[in-house]
Amino acid sequence: MSRLFGTDGVRGVANADLSPELAFSLGEAACCTLANHHAPRFAIGRDTRRSGDLLEASLVAGICAAGGTALCLGVIPTPGVAYLTRELGAQAGVVISASHNPAAYNGIKFFDSKGFKLPDDTEDVISDMVLARHMCDRPTAGGVGIVEHDEEIVQRYVEHAIGTVAGDLAGMKVAIDCGNGAASWTSPTVLHELGADVTTLNNSPDGTNINLDCGSTHMDGLRQTVAAGGHDVGLAHDGDADRLLAVDEKGDVVDGDFIMAICAAHMKSQGRLPKDTIVTTVMTNLGFDLAMQREGITVLKTRVGDRYVLERMVEVGATVGGEQSGHIIYLDHNTTGDGIITALQLLEVIRATGRPLSELAAVMERLPQVLINVDVKHKEKLDVADEILAKVRRVEQELEGHGRILVRASGTEPMVRVMVESDDEDEARRVAQDMAALVAKELS
């Protein structure tokens, strides 16, 4: 049976691929699957997309139809839902968001009672129930589920984030781009309460402008603001604020690889990096590996997806891990990528060292990397596309010792990502373009 879930929940165009009927079925199936006692309680949050109300209503109806209690938290970052799920003792958490995708898209992703994303096998159970149109035994009368609303409880997440750093941020001048998304109130509030001088960009969501030419996927506006002077650092979230990318005082982008390198090196110097180990994905730049080797830090790699990073972190006892895209997990503070907590850890290093971000980022040097996203119709055929696989093997031999190639299907979009690294930028671009052309030919 085909799988509904990608690397980060079920996603699609809202009211089309991700229909109200599908949202209802997901709510009902999740309630049946995740319940460990009578009337399980679900903590539910959403981002600022117009379709959020529609999908929340349908999802909540499905939960209630199966006898569950739906606690609606309103607009809140994904990591806020993860934190509050375990803080409130809920049996599960749900986020309605499509993260960095355009406003027409939306998604539904689940957390277990401890705030961890569901493992693949649990998602498969939910997916199979939905696709088989299997309904739970629906209660009646007093067994029907109820809905609760508490949109003020987000303040507990704000207070938790503030508590992850010692001292304050007085004197720091910070520009933050909220992407017109879920962090439009929470992140500026956290920074203000810690005493930072804050310039806030794109925190006026209207339901259709989430991620629109702003946020962590469109950083030109933030770069220009910081480069104009008067700011120590720029911060950028995606739509559900589980990502954080930064801009140094010169206006240059500091991505997730650099943020992890900066923070991990600082933590190791203070004896606060368990087992001197950090977990990343296969997309992490080779320059990161070389930098961590110099710092005496072990780098463990997983497949792409912060959920897989987290699983590996738990397995080996690491407390820091993440992705180049800015999904960075500080397991001492939260169970998922957390944009504002990542920002605070980075700002704390800047404050503690007294060094500008551009100087801190010199801890690593990026190898030239070319990434091409190829729109395709049949990404699921990548693993059996003999011509593509054969070419990948040939390129791996050509790049051995000075570069690498990675060709993978996106877990959330109809595309294949071609990534090539080499110490020769022209070679990386040529190889990536050739491979992208072959992928488009074979899979479109």
N, C-alpha and C positions, 0 to 999 in steps of 0.2 A: 504494500500500500504506500502511496506517495506520502511525503512528509510536509506538514503545514509550516513547521517552525524552521526559520533560518538560524543564523548565528546569534540573533538578538530578538527572538520572539517571532510573532506572525505579523507580516507587513504587507501593505499593498495600497492602492488608491482607495481612499475612504469612500464608502457608499457604493463601491464597485467591487474590486477584488476583496477588500475588507468590508463586507456588508454588515448591516445590523443583525441579520440572521446568523452570520458567522460569529459575530461578537457574542450573541446570546448563547450559541452552542458552546463556545469556548468557556464562557462563564459557568454554564451548567456542568460541562465535563470536568473543568478544573475543581469545582466544588466537590464533585463525587470522588475525584482522584486524590485531592490533597487533604480532604477532611480526615481528621483522626479522632473526632468525637462529634456529638450532636451539635447542629447549628454552628458550623465553623465560621470564623470571622475573617473577612478579607479587608485589608487596608488598600484603598484604591486612589491613585493619583493620576494626573494627566498634565500634558503641556498645554500650550496656548492655541492649538489649532481649532478652527471653527468646528471641525468634525468631532472634537473631543466630547462635546455634550451628547451628540447622537450615539457615539459608540459606548460612552459610559452608561447611558440609560439602558442600552441593549445588554451590555455585559452584566450590569447590576440585576436586570430582570432575570438573566440566566442563573445567576448565583442564588437569587431569592427563590426561583422556581425549584432549585435543588435543596432548599431549606437553609441556605447560608445567610449570614449577616454581612451586609456591605457597608463599610465605613468609608465614606467619601471625603477625601482630604482636599479636594479642589486642585488648583494649579500648584504643582510642587515638583522640584527636581527628582529625577529617578533615584539618586542616592538618598534623598529624603524619605522616599517610600521604603527603601531597603532598611534604613535605620529605624523608622517608626514601626515597621512590621514587627521587628523583634522587641523594640522598646515597649510597645503596647501589648505584646503577647498575642498578636493575631496569628491565625493559622497559616496565612499566606498574604502576599502583597501582589498588587497588579499595577502596572504602569501603562497608560494609554499614550503612546508617543511613537513617532518615527524618527526620533533623534535628529540627525543632521539633514534628513531628506526634506524636499520641498513641502509646502503647506498642503498640497493635494493628497499627500500620503499620510497614513497613520499606521499605528502598530499596537499590539498588545503583548506584553511580556510579564512573566510571573516570577515571584520570589517565594522561597519556602519560609517556614516560620522563623528561621534564623537569619533571614535576609540574603540568602544565597540564591543565585539564579538556578533554575531547575536543571538537573542533569538530562542528557539526551534521552535516556530510557523513560524518564517520567514524562517528558514532552511527547514522546512517542505514544504513550498510553492515552494522553489527552487527545493527540492528533487522531489516533485510530478511532476513538469514541466519536469524535466529530465527523470524520469521513464516513464512518459506518452508520451515521445518524442514530447512534445508540443513545437513548434517553435514560436518565436516572429514574429511580422510583420517586415520583414527585409527591411531596406531602400535601396535605390539605389543612384547612382550618388553622389551628394554632401552630402547625408545623411549617407553614409558609414563612420564608425568610423576611427580614426587615431591612430597612435602609436607615443609616445614621449619617449625620453630617457634622464635621468638625474641621472647618477651614482655618481655625486659629491655632491648631496643634502644630502647624508648621514651625511655630516659634521654638518648639523644643528641638527641632533639627538645627535651627539657627544657633541656639545656645550650645548645642553639641559641637557644631563646627568651630565656634569661637573658642571652645575649651580645648581644641586640639593643638593650640600654640601657647607658649608661655609669654607673658608680657603683652605688649601692644604694638601697633604699627604707627604710632605717632610720628609725624614728620615725613612719612612716605607718601609720595604723590603717585596715585595709581589711576590709570584709565581702564575701564572694563566695558567690553562689548557683550551684552547679554543675549544677542541674537534674536531679540523680541520673543524669547522663549520662556521656559519654566523658571529660570533664575532671575527674571527681570526685577523681582523684589528681594529675593533671599540674598543673593551675592552682594549687591550694593549695601544691604543692611548689615551683613557680617563685617564688611570692610569699614563702614562708618562706625560701627560699635567698637571696633578695635582701634579707632582713632586715625585711620588713614584719611588723607585728602583725596577724595574720589571724584573722578569725572566719569559719568555713566553714559554710554552710547547704546542706542537700540534697546530701550527698555519700555517701549510703548506698544505692546502687542495688540493687534486688531483681529486676530484669528486667521489672517491670510499673509502676514508679513514675517512669519517665523522663518529664520535662516535666509531671508530674502536679501541678497547682497550684503550680508552682515554675519557676525558670529565667527566661529572657528573655521568655517569653510570659505569665508570671503573676508580676508583680513586687511584689505587695502585701506579702508576708512580708519581702522584702529592704528595701522602703521603710520598713516599720515598725521593723525592726532599726536602720537608719541614723538615722531620725528620732528614735529614743529617745536618741540622743547617744552619744558615745564613738567615732565613726568619721568619718574624713575623706571616705570615698567607699564606695559599694557597686558591685559588679560582678555581671553576670548573663550566663550562657551559655545557649545552647540545647543540645539533646541531643548534637550532635556537635561542639560548641564551635568552629564557624567563625563564630559571631556574638558580639558583645559589646554590651550596653547597660549604662548606668551610672546611678547614683543619686547626686545631690549630697549634701552634708552636711546639708541640710534635709529630705531624703527625696523630692526631686522627681526624676522620670525625665529622664535625658539620653540622647536616642536617637542613632542613627547620624549623622543630619544634624548635630547639635550636636558630636558627637565629631570628625567630619571637619572641621567649621569651626574648632574649637579647635586641632586639630593642624596643619591646613594653614596657618592664620594664624601659628602659632608657627614652623613650618618656614620660611615665607616670610620672617619677620623675621630669621631666621638665615641666609638665603641657601641653604636646603637643599631648596627645592621646585622641581624641574626645570621650566623653562619657565613657572613660576608658574601651573601648570595642575593641575586636579583633575577626575576623571571620576566622574559620578554617573548615576543613572537618572531616567526621567521621573517617578518617584514622589517624588523629592526635593522638599521644601517650597520654595515660592517665596522664603520668607524666607532660605533658604540662598543662593540666587542673588544676592539683594540684598546680603547680608553679604559674600560673596566679591567682588562688584563694588566695594564700599567698600574691601576689602583689596587690590584690584588683582590678583585671582586669576581666571583664566579657568576657566569651568565648561563642561565638555563632557558631553552627555547621551546615554545609550544606552537601549535597551529594558530591561525588568526582568530581572534575573538577573546574579549576580556574574561569571559566565563572559563575558557581553557587556561588562561593565565592564572586565574584564581584557583582552579582545581590543582594546578601544579604547585602554587604557593602553599596551599594547605598540606599537600602531600609531603613537601620537603621542609616545611617550617619557615618559609620566607615571609617577610612582612611587607615587601615592596615589589611591585611588578606592574607591567603595563604595556602600552602600545605606542608606536610612533604617532598615531592619530590623536593622542592626548588622553586616552582611557588609562588612567593610572590609579592603582589600588594601593592604599595604605591600610593594610589589614588591621593594624592596631586601632584604626579610627572608623573604618567602614568596610562593608563586605562587597563593595562594587566600586567601579570607577567613580570618582567624586570630584567634580570640577572645582568647587570652592575649597575643599580640603587640600587638594593638590596645589591650588593657588597659595594657600596659607603656608604650606610647607616650603614652597619656593621663596615666598616673601620672607619667611623666617631665616632662610639661609642668607639672603641678601642683607638682612638686618644684622645677623650675627657676625658675618664676615666683614661687613662694611665695604664690600666690593660691588661694583656695578654688574648687572646681569651679563653684559657683553663680555666682561672679563671672566666671569664664572663659566660661561658657555665655552670658553677655550679649553675646558677639560677634555673635549673630544673634537675631532675633525671629521666631518662627514665625507665619506667617499662619494664621488659623483653617482647619483641615483636617478634613473629615469623610470617613471611610472606612467603607463598608458592604460586607461580604462576603455575597453572595447565593448560597445553595445552589441549583444548577440541575442538570438532567438532560442538557442539550445545550449545554455551553459551546462546543463546536466550531462551533456555528451562529451565534456572535456576529458574525462578520465578514460574514455575509449576512443579518442581521436588519435589514431596511430601516427598520422603525419605530424601532428603537433607534438606528440610525445617523443617521436624520433628526433625532431628538430631540437627540442629541449635538451635531450641527451647530448647531441652534437655541440650545442652551445656550452653546456656545462664543461665539456672537455676543453673547449677553446678558452674558457674563462678561468680554468682551474689555477688557483694560486694567486689570482689578482682580481677576481670578481665572482659574481654569481647571477643566476637567473631564477625567477620565481613566476610561475604562471598558475593562477588560481581563480576559481569561480567565486564571485561575490556571494556572500551569504544573505544579503538583503536586497540586492538589485539585479536586474537582468543584464549582467555584464561579466566579463572576464578581465581580471587585472594582470597586466604584464609588467613585472618589475625587473630591471636590470641594474646591477652595480658593477662598476669597473674603475680602476685607477686612471682610466682614459675615458673622459666624458664623451668624446666623439664616438668611441667604440660602443659605449653604453647606449647612446641614442640610436646608433645604426642598428644594433642588435634588437633593441626594443621595438623599433619601427618595423623591422622585418618580421619579428614574431607576431606583432599586433596585426599585421596584414594577413598573415597565415591564419590566425585565430578568427578574424572576421570572415575570411573565405570559407573556412571549414565549419563554422558554427552559426552562421547567419542564414 
